[in-house]
Amino acid sequence: MPDQPLKGALITSRLIASIATRTTLETPGVLRLEPALQGLLARLGPATLQNLRHSGSQDGTYRRTGVTATISDGTARVHLYIATDIAYTALDVAETVRRRVRESISHTGLTPGTIDVTIVAIELHRGATML
C-alpha cells in the first residue's frame, strides 16, 4: 500500500472488512476466517440474515463470514474470527493479525480502533504432517 493515506476516497465499513479479510488471510498461521454469529442467524430465518447484508457505510457496520467492521466518527473497529495452524502459537498469530490489520486500516486515513481477534479453531494444516 502507498505510504500516504487515501485522499478523496470513499471508505466504507465494507471496504474495511475487505481489507481486514485480505490482511488476515495473508498472515502466516491463519488457515481461514470462521463464521460467527451470522451462521446462527442463518438458521433463524432469511429475514434475520437479510438484515445483516447491506453495502456498508461510512458510519455503520458491515458483517460477512468471519469479520465485522464498524466505522464511527472516523474510527474503524474490526472483529475477526479465525482458525489457526497448530504449527504456530495461536496467541502470536492473533497478535500479528491485530497489528497488521491496524496498520492496513491506518493507510485508509481512518483511525484504527479496537481490533478483536477470536480464535475459533486450532487445527493441523492440510498437507502438513506431525512428527
Sine and cosine of phi, psi and omega as CSV:
sin_phi,cos_phi,sin_psi,cos_psi,sin_omega,cos_omega
0.00,0.00,0.44,-0.90,0.03,-1.00
-0.92,0.39,0.38,-0.93,0.00,-1.00
-0.96,0.29,-0.40,0.91,-0.02,-1.00
-1.00,-0.01,0.64,-0.77,0.08,-1.00
-0.87,0.49,0.44,-0.90,0.07,-1.00
-0.93,0.38,0.76,-0.64,0.00,-1.00
-0.91,-0.42,0.69,-0.72,0.04,-1.00
0.98,0.20,0.04,1.00,0.00,-1.00
-1.00,-0.02,0.51,-0.86,0.04,-1.00
-1.00,0.03,0.95,-0.31,-0.02,-1.00
-0.99,-0.15,0.91,-0.42,-0.02,-1.00
-0.94,-0.35,0.22,-0.97,0.06,-1.00
-0.90,0.44,-0.50,0.87,0.06,-1.00
-0.91,0.42,-0.68,0.73,0.04,-1.00
-0.90,0.43,-0.66,0.75,0.03,-1.00
-0.88,0.47,-0.66,0.75,0.05,-1.00
-0.88,0.47,-0.65,0.76,0.01,-1.00
-0.91,0.42,-0.70,0.71,0.03,-1.00
-0.89,0.46,-0.71,0.71,0.00,-1.00
-0.90,0.44,-0.64,0.77,0.03,-1.00
-0.88,0.47,-0.79,0.62,-0.01,-1.00
-0.86,0.51,-0.73,0.69,-0.02,-1.00
-0.88,0.47,-0.67,0.74,-0.01,-1.00
-0.90,0.43,-0.74,0.67,-0.05,-1.00
-0.93,0.38,-0.34,0.94,0.05,-1.00
-1.00,0.05,-0.04,1.00,-0.04,-1.00
-1.00,0.09,0.80,-0.59,0.04,-1.00
-0.84,0.54,0.71,-0.71,0.00,-1.00
0.99,-0.14,-0.25,0.97,0.05,-1.00
-1.00,-0.01,0.82,-0.57,0.04,-1.00
-1.00,0.04,-0.66,0.75,-0.05,-1.00
-0.12,-0.99,0.21,-0.98,0.20,-0.98
-1.00,0.06,0.54,-0.84,-0.03,-1.00
-0.91,-0.40,0.60,-0.80,0.09,-1.00
-0.90,0.43,0.51,-0.86,0.03,-1.00
-0.84,-0.54,-0.89,-0.46,-0.04,-1.00
-0.88,0.48,-0.55,0.84,-0.06,-1.00
-0.86,0.52,-0.62,0.78,0.02,-1.00
-0.88,0.47,-0.66,0.75,0.03,-1.00
-0.91,0.42,-0.70,0.72,-0.03,-1.00
-0.91,0.41,-0.50,0.86,0.03,-1.00
-0.88,0.48,-0.56,0.83,0.03,-1.00
-0.96,0.27,-0.37,0.93,-0.01,-1.00
-0.98,0.19,-0.41,0.91,0.05,-1.00
0.57,-0.82,0.46,-0.89,-0.04,-1.00
-0.87,0.49,-0.57,0.82,-0.03,-1.00
-0.91,0.42,-0.64,0.77,0.03,-1.00
-0.90,0.44,-0.71,0.70,0.00,-1.00
-0.91,0.42,-0.62,0.78,-0.01,-1.00
-0.87,0.49,-0.55,0.84,0.01,-1.00
-0.90,0.44,-0.39,0.92,0.01,-1.00
-1.00,0.06,-0.30,0.95,-0.09,-1.00
-0.99,-0.13,0.98,-0.21,0.10,-0.99
-0.56,-0.83,0.17,-0.98,-0.17,-0.99
-0.97,0.26,-0.13,0.99,-0.08,-1.00
1.00,0.06,0.30,-0.96,-0.03,-1.00
-0.50,-0.87,0.14,-0.99,0.04,-1.00
-0.94,0.34,-0.49,0.87,0.11,-0.99
-0.79,-0.61,1.00,-0.07,-0.01,-1.00
0.17,-0.98,-0.17,-0.99,-0.08,-1.00
-0.85,-0.53,0.62,-0.78,0.10,-0.99
-0.79,-0.61,0.73,-0.68,0.01,-1.00
-0.83,-0.55,0.62,-0.78,0.21,-0.98
-0.48,-0.88,0.09,-1.00,-0.11,-0.99
-0.76,0.65,0.90,-0.44,0.11,-0.99
1.00,0.10,-0.03,1.00,-0.03,-1.00
-0.52,-0.85,0.64,-0.76,0.16,-0.99
-0.79,-0.62,0.78,-0.62,0.02,-1.00
-0.84,-0.54,0.71,-0.70,0.01,-1.00
-0.77,-0.64,0.71,-0.71,0.11,-0.99
-0.89,-0.46,0.76,-0.65,0.05,-1.00
-0.53,-0.85,0.82,-0.57,0.03,-1.00
0.79,0.61,0.67,0.74,0.07,-1.00
0.98,0.20,0.15,0.99,0.02,-1.00
-0.90,-0.45,0.75,-0.66,0.02,-1.00
-0.97,-0.23,0.78,-0.62,0.06,-1.00
-0.88,-0.47,0.62,-0.79,-0.07,-1.00
-0.71,-0.70,0.63,-0.78,0.16,-0.99
-0.82,-0.57,0.81,-0.59,-0.03,-1.00
-0.88,-0.48,0.58,-0.81,0.07,-1.00
-0.87,-0.50,0.90,-0.45,-0.13,-0.99
-0.81,-0.59,0.38,-0.93,0.22,-0.98
-0.94,-0.35,0.72,-0.69,-0.02,-1.00
-0.91,-0.41,0.36,-0.93,0.04,-1.00
-0.98,0.18,0.74,-0.67,-0.03,-1.00
-0.89,0.46,-0.34,0.94,0.01,-1.00
-0.95,0.30,-0.18,0.98,0.00,-1.00
-0.91,-0.41,0.45,-0.89,0.11,-0.99
-0.97,0.25,0.90,-0.45,-0.13,-0.99
-0.84,0.55,-0.67,0.74,-0.02,-1.00
-0.92,0.39,-0.56,0.83,0.08,-1.00
-0.92,0.39,-0.65,0.76,0.04,-1.00
-0.88,0.48,-0.72,0.69,0.00,-1.00
-0.87,0.48,-0.66,0.75,0.02,-1.00
-0.92,0.40,-0.63,0.78,0.05,-1.00
-0.90,0.43,-0.68,0.73,0.06,-1.00
-0.86,0.51,-0.75,0.67,-0.03,-1.00
-0.84,0.54,-0.74,0.67,-0.03,-1.00
-0.91,0.43,-0.70,0.71,-0.04,-1.00
-0.93,0.37,-0.64,0.77,0.02,-1.00
-0.92,0.40,-0.67,0.74,0.04,-1.00
-0.85,0.52,-0.71,0.71,0.01,-1.00
-0.90,0.44,-0.69,0.72,0.01,-1.00
-0.88,0.47,-0.67,0.74,0.02,-1.00
-0.90,0.44,-0.62,0.78,-0.03,-1.00
-0.88,0.48,-0.44,0.90,0.03,-1.00
-0.95,0.31,-0.23,0.97,0.01,-1.00
-1.00,0.10,-0.23,0.97,-0.08,-1.00
0.99,-0.11,-0.18,0.98,0.09,-1.00
-0.99,0.12,0.35,-0.94,0.09,-1.00
-1.00,0.06,0.83,-0.57,0.06,-1.00
-0.94,0.35,0.78,-0.62,0.07,-1.00
-0.98,-0.18,-0.61,-0.79,0.01,-1.00
-0.91,0.40,0.75,-0.66,0.10,-0.99
-0.88,-0.47,0.97,-0.22,0.00,-1.00
-0.99,-0.11,0.70,-0.72,0.05,-1.00
-0.81,-0.58,0.87,-0.50,0.06,-1.00
-0.96,-0.28,0.83,-0.56,0.05,-1.00
-1.00,0.04,0.93,-0.36,-0.06,-1.00
-1.00,0.01,-0.54,0.84,-0.04,-1.00
-0.50,-0.86,0.52,-0.85,0.13,-0.99
-0.81,-0.59,0.89,-0.45,-0.16,-0.99
-0.70,-0.71,0.31,-0.95,0.14,-0.99
-0.97,0.23,0.80,-0.60,0.02,-1.00
-0.91,0.41,0.73,-0.68,0.03,-1.00
-0.85,0.53,0.69,-0.73,-0.02,-1.00
1.00,-0.06,-0.30,0.95,0.04,-1.00
-1.00,0.05,0.46,-0.89,0.04,-1.00
-0.83,-0.55,0.63,-0.78,0.06,-1.00
-1.00,-0.02,0.67,-0.74,0.02,-1.00
-1.00,-0.02,0.00,0.00,0.00,0.00
